[in-house]
Amino acid sequence: TFFGAISILYALLFSVYFTSKSPAATTNALTKFGKHLVISSKAAAAIHMLSFGTWFGTVFYTTFIAGITMFKNLPRRTFGSLQSKLFPLYFKLCTGMIALQILTLTAMPDVLSKTSEVSLLVAFFATLLNLLYLEPTSTQVMFDRYKLEDDGKRDSDEYKSLAKSFGKFHGISSLTNLIAFCGGIVHAVRLASKLAA
């Protein structure tokens, strides 16, 4: 699949960065890779900024505004059902936008650095982990809890176990999402330093 191929590509980039004895040599290699893109550095920069803005704005709005507002104003099950439809799309969009940023960054030698690459790679893998494992698992556990509630088994050991599992997976998913967001902040600071230079 697309996301599988992208994850393998960025896993290779990630391993190159952390095993390289010369970060400068690695950056030069990525710059050469960027020269093979069929778009100019200006076009790459435009795509990079648009994908960064889309991703960062989406994460900020979903995490700190929309999610909290829905949680406070919707019935629990309505909120859960809505999130089960929203989150797969959210994580797919974020994964795609981060992938575009990493790809276009290789065509921007003035911005390309180990700091930017690592921060975006951390954000990418954190988001991919949410997309492929944490969110689907958390959602499945949530629906399993709903079924037990419908069956009148809210006081059962199985329900308590599922409640504990949901708390664990949901907590890890939220933390992973925040780690990705922090990666975005690091990259934003790097971009700002180049714009101000």
N, C-alpha and C positions, 0 to 999 in steps of 0.2 A: 504494500500500500504506500501511498504518498508519505504518510507520517512515519512509517517504518523506514523508508529510504532516507528521509530527512534526518531521522534520529541517528541512523548509522553514520551519515556524513558528519554530523556534529559531534558524535562520539569520537570519531577519528580526530577531528580538530581539537577537541578537548584533551585527548590523550597526547597529541603532539605538543600542546602547550605545556602540559605538566611534566612531560618527559624530556623536553628540550633543554639542553644546557645553555642555549643561547636564544633568549626571547627575541632579540633583534633579528636573528636569522629566521626564526619562525615567522615574524611579522613580514620580513622581506619576501618569504615564500608565499604568504597569503596575499601580499600586494601583487606579486606576479600572477597569482591565480585570478585576482580581480581584473587584471588587464585583459583577460580572455572573455570577460563578459561582453555581450553584444550591445551594451549601452554605455554611454559616456559617463564620466565621473559626475557631471552635473545632474544627469538623469538619475544616476544611482543615489546621489545626495538627496534629490527630491523624493524619490521612493522611500529612502531611508527615513527622512523626517516625517513623511506622511504615515508610514507604518509605525514609527515610534509613537507619534501623537495618537494614532488610533488605538494602539495597544495600551499605552500608559493611561489615556483618558478612560478607556473601557474598564481597566482594572480599578482605577480610582473611583469611578462612578458606581460600578457594580458592588465593590467591596464596602465603600464608606457611605454611599447615599442610597442607592436602590435597594440593596440587600437589607440594610437596617430598617428602611422605611417599610418594606414589605413585611419584614419580620414583626414589626410593631403593629401593623394594621390589618393583616390577613389572618384568618383562622389557620391553625397549625397545619392541618392537612392540605389546605389550599396552597399555603406557602410552600410546603414540601413538594407538592405535585408540580407547582410552577417552577421551582428550582430544578426539579428533575428534567424538565424540558429546556430550561435556560442554560444550565451549566455545561452540557455537552457542546452547545453552540459557542458559548463563551470561551471554553478552553480550546476549541478548534480555531476560533478566530485569533486568540492570543498566540497559540503555537505558530500559526501561519505568519502572523505579523512579526514575531521574533525571528523566525526563519528568514524572512525578507531582510530584516535589519542586519543579520549576520552575513548574509550573502552580499548585500550591497556595501557593507562596511569594507569588504575586501577591495572594492573599487574606489575607496576614499583614503588614500595613503596619508593625508594630513590628519585624519581622525583615528585611523587604525592603530590600536595599541593593545597590549596584553590586558590592560585593565578593562577596556571596552569588550574585548572578545570574551574574557572570562566571565564578566558580569552578565553578558547576554547569554552565554552558554549555560550558566547556572540558572538564569531565568527560563531558558528554553527547556532544560531537563526537568526543572521543578514543575513547569506547566504541563509538559508531556506526561510526567508521572501522575498528575491530577487527571489528565484527559483519559489515560489508558487504564489506570488502576484505582486511585483513591476515590474519585468521584463516582464511578460506576459501582464500586463496592459499598460506599456509604449510602448511595441511593437504594441499592438492593436491600441492605439491612433495614433502611427506613420503611420500605414497603412490606418487608417481612414483619416488622413491628405493627404496622397498620393492620395486617391480616390477623395477628394474634389479638389485637384490640377488638376487631370485629367478632372474633370467636369467643370473646369474654375471658381471655387468658392474660389479662394485664398483670395479675399477681403471680403468674407462673415463673418458675426459674428460667425457662426459656426466654420469656419476655425480658426479664432482668438482664440476662446475658446479652440479648440483642441490644438493649438500651446501652449497656456498657460498651459493646462493640461499636455502636453508632457514635457514641461520644468520642471514642478513640479515633476512628477513621475521619470523622468530621473535623476533629481538632487538628489532626495531622494535615488534612487537606487545606484547612484555613491557614495553618502555619506555612505550608509549602507555597500557597498563594502569596502570602506576605513576603516570603523569601524572594520570589520572583519579582515582586513589586520593588523590593530593596535593590535588586539587580538593576531595575529600570532607573532608580534614583542615581545609582553610581554612574550609569551610562549617561544620564542627563547632565550630571555635573561635568563629566568628561566632554560632552558636546558643548556645553556652555563655555568651558574654558577655551575651546578652540574658536568658538564664535567671538569671544571677547578678545582673542589674541590679535 
